[in-house]
Amino acid sequence: MEISGKLVKKLDVESGTSKAGKEWSKQSIVIDTGGEFNNEVCVSAFGDKMESMNKLEIGMEVKILCNVYSREYNGRYFHNI
């Protein structure tokens, strides 16, 4: 999926340890797509992909290629981009 628009927020880096004992880190950004409804999209990068996110600055026009997937938990679906 391709998402393009203006970078409006860079969220703090999150990190932790998985159930398997592996260290992880995540960086998320918010992009304003300029759409009429639901115009802000949060996109996350994990591990070595975070290096690309570090080069971005608020106000930049960006185009991101990403994967979208959903997980089901107790009959509800949660999405990650």
C-alpha positions, 0 to 999 in steps of 0.5 A, spaced: 500 500 500 502 507 498 500 512 503 502 519 501 502 526 504 505 531 509 509 528 516 505 532 522 508 528 528 514 523 530 512 519 536 517 517 541 521 511 540 518 505 543 522 499 545 521 492 549 522 485 550 518 480 546 515 473 549 521 470 546 526 474 549 528 478 543 529 486 544 525 490 539 524 497 538 519 501 534 518 508 531 511 511 529 510 517 524 503 520 523 501 523 516 496 527 513 493 525 507 489 531 505 483 527 505 476 529 507 475 524 512 480 520 517 486 524 513 491 522 519 494 515 518 499 512 523 505 508 520 510 504 524 517 502 523 521 496 526 528 495 527 533 497 522 527 500 518 527 505 523 533 508 520 529 511 514 524 514 519 530 518 522 531 522 516 524 524 515 522 531 518 516 534 520 513 538 515 516 534 509 511 531 503 512 523 504 510 517 500 511 511 504 510 504 501 507 499 507 504 493 509 497 493 512 495 487 517 490 486 522 490 481 528 483 478 531 483 478 539 476 477 542 472 478 536 475 485 535 480 486 529 486 491 531 490 494 525 498 495 524 501 499 518 
